[in-house]
Each structure stands twice: as C-alpha cells, then as structure tokens.
C-alpha cells in the first residue's frame, strides 16, 4: 500500500499533452503505425501523429468491414499515403518517423464526450502541399490544400469533457483533519 500524504491534496492536476481539437491541414510526423483488427474483426491501421507544436492525435483508420470487404475510398486513401511516403502496404512500420500532411476533419465526440472522433479526408506532401493526384498529374499542386484550409478555418474547435474540465489551483488550501478523511 502507498503512504497517505495530505500535501498531495493541493497539488495541481496535470492534464498530459496537447491534443488536436479542430479540423485542419496538419503537417505531422508519424509516431506509430500498426495494422490491427477491430473488436468486430474489421481491418484497420492505428496511427499516432504529432505536429511540430507537439500536439498529438490517434487515428483508427478502418479500411474493411467485419467480413473483410475493403472500403474503396479508405483503401484509395491508404494507397495515396503509401505513394506519398514511398512505402508499400506490407511495410507500414517504415512510415514511422516520416512527415506527412493530413487533412483531418472532426466529426463530434465519442458517446461519453471524452474523445474527438476524426475522419481523414486525405493526405498531402508537406513540402509541396500537393496531394498524390496533383503531384502525379503535375497540375494544380497545392489547390486542394488551399481549399481545405479555407473550409476548415470556418469550423469551431470541438470541446470534450476531458478538455473542458478545470484543474485545481496549487495555491488553494484544503484543511482536512483525520476525522474528515472519508475512509
């Protein structure tokens, strides 16, 4: 058992990390990429991304249904990601550490309001701001990035139960006697 320490009662609650909460065009580094099955058997890639300002986001990119039938647009997005990063799907671990642009769209929060649900609208090259299609066709490189940026700028940040809670002030004094201790 640990030792009870009254001084811990006035310590400020530390909320870890910065998390994205708004749709946008984000230049990110892939911290992890792992192929997994969902609880119902669908195939997914679980990504963890980090921006230059250390904000992070976890994306559960489900690309098949539970019977294993691919979702065409999701597979197409993954192929475009692989093309931009010059990585084959069987080597997704090679994505770790690489930079990629991600068009991220918020779609509300989880049922309990603690987490933001995200859609990946697509990917782009961080240097040229071009999508895979724009780069391969050598036309309109960066146009999608500009349009997406304008659209996302009009959206409000999503507030979750987790990031709307207030932390306690370390200067607040709590006077609890042994008799007041609840157990």
C-alpha positions in Angstrom: 0.0 0.0 0.0 1.2 3.6 -0.5 1.6 6.2 2.2 -1.1 8.8 2.6 0.2 12.3 2.1 -2.0 15.4 2.7 0.3 17.5 0.7 -0.9 15.7 -2.4 -4.4 17.1 -1.9 -3.3 20.6 -3.0 -1.2 19.5 -6.0 -2.5 20.8 -9.3 -4.0 18.1 -11.6 -1.8 17.8 -14.7 -3.5 17.2 -17.9 -1.0 15.4 -20.2 -0.1 16.5 -23.7 -1.6 18.8 -26.3 -4.4 17.2 -28.4 -5.8 18.5 -31.6 -9.4 19.6 -31.4 -10.1 21.4 -34.7 -10.4 20.3 -38.3 -7.4 21.4 -40.4 -4.5 20.7 -42.7 -1.7 19.4 -40.4 1.9 18.7 -41.2 2.7 15.8 -38.9 5.2 13.1 -38.1 4.0 9.6 -37.8 4.9 8.3 -34.3 3.4 4.9 -34.8 1.6 2.9 -37.5 0.2 -0.6 -36.7 -2.0 -3.0 -38.6 -4.7 -4.4 -36.3 -8.2 -5.9 -36.2 -11.1 -4.1 -34.6 -13.1 -5.8 -31.9 -15.6 -6.8 -34.5 -12.9 -8.1 -36.9 -12.5 -5.3 -39.4 -9.0 -4.4 -40.6 -7.5 -1.1 -39.5 -4.3 0.8 -39.3 -3.8 2.6 -36.0 -1.8 5.8 -36.4 -0.4 8.2 -33.8 0.6 11.5 -35.3 2.4 14.5 -33.8 2.6 18.1 -35.1 5.6 20.4 -34.8 4.0 22.0 -31.7 3.8 18.6 -30.0 0.0 18.2 -30.4 -0.9 14.6 -30.9 -3.8 12.7 -32.4 -4.6 9.0 -32.7 -6.4 7.8 -35.8 -8.1 4.4 -36.1 -8.2 4.1 -39.9 -10.7 1.3 -40.6 -10.5 0.2 -44.2 -12.6 -3.0 -44.3 -15.9 -4.1 -42.9 -16.1 -7.1 -40.5 -16.4 -9.5 -43.3 -13.1 -8.3 -44.7 -14.6 -6.4 -47.7 -12.4 -3.3 -48.4 -14.0 0.1 -48.2 -12.9 1.6 -51.6 -12.2 5.2 -50.6 -10.4 4.2 -47.5 -8.1 1.8 -49.4 -7.6 4.5 -52.0 -6.5 7.0 -49.3 -4.1 4.4 -47.8 -2.6 3.8 -51.3 -2.2 7.6 -51.7 -0.4 7.8 -48.3 1.9 4.9 -49.3 2.6 6.7 -52.6 3.5 10.0 -50.9 5.7 8.2 -48.4 7.2 5.7 -50.9 6.3 2.8 -48.7 4.4 -0.4 -49.6 1.5 -1.5 -47.5 3.3 -4.6 -46.2 6.0 -2.3 -44.7 3.8 0.1 -42.8 6.3 0.2 -39.9 8.6 2.1 -42.4 6.1 5.0 -42.1 7.2 5.7 -38.5 9.3 8.9 -38.3 8.2 10.2 -41.7 6.4 13.5 -42.2 3.1 13.7 -44.0 0.3 16.2 -44.4 -3.1 15.1 -43.1 -6.5 16.7 -43.9 -8.3 16.0 -40.6 -12.0 16.6 -40.1 -13.6 16.5 -36.7 -16.9 14.6 -36.6 -18.0 15.2 -33.0 -17.1 13.3 -29.9 -17.4 9.8 -28.5 -20.6 8.8 -26.7 -19.2 9.7 -23.4 -17.8 13.1 -24.7 -14.3 12.3 -23.7 -12.7 11.8 -27.2 -12.9 13.5 -30.5 -13.9 11.3 -33.5 -11.8 12.1 -36.6 -12.2 11.5 -40.3 -9.1 11.6 -42.5 -10.1 13.5 -45.7 -6.8 12.7 -47.3 -3.0 13.2 -47.3 -0.6 15.7 -48.9 3.1 16.2 -49.3 4.4 18.6 -46.6 6.9 20.3 -48.9 4.7 21.0 -52.0 1.3 20.9 -50.2 0.3 18.7 -53.2 -1.9 15.6 -53.0 -0.8 12.4 -54.7 -3.1 13.1 -57.6 -1.9 16.7 -58.0 1.8 15.6 -57.9 1.3 12.7 -60.3 -0.7 14.8 -62.8 1.6 17.8 -62.3 -1.5 20.0 -62.2 -2.8 22.3 -59.5 -0.3 21.3 -56.9 -1.5 22.8 -53.6 -5.0 23.6 -54.7 -6.7 21.0 -52.5 -4.6 22.2 -49.6 -5.8 25.8 -50.1 -9.4 24.8 -50.5 -9.3 22.5 -47.4 -7.7 25.2 -45.3 -10.4 27.7 -46.2 -13.1 25.2 -45.4 -11.6 24.1 -42.1 -10.9 27.6 -41.0 -14.7 28.2 -40.7 -15.1 25.4 -38.2 -15.1 25.7 -34.4 -12.9 23.7 -32.2 -14.5 20.6 -30.5 -14.7 20.7 -26.8 -14.6 17.4 -25.0 -15.5 16.6 -21.4 -11.7 16.0 -20.9 -10.5 19.4 -22.1 -13.4 21.4 -20.6 -12.6 20.3 -17.0 -10.8 22.8 -14.8 -7.7 22.0 -12.9 -7.3 22.7 -9.2 -5.1 25.6 -8.2 -2.0 24.6 -6.2 -2.4 27.7 -4.1 -5.8 26.6 -2.8 -5.6 25.4 0.7 -7.5 22.3 1.8 -7.9 21.8 5.5 -8.8 18.2 6.1 -8.5 16.7 9.6 -8.1 13.0 10.2 -11.7 12.9 11.2 -12.8 14.3 7.9 -10.9 11.7 5.9 -13.7 9.6 4.2 -12.4 6.1 5.0 
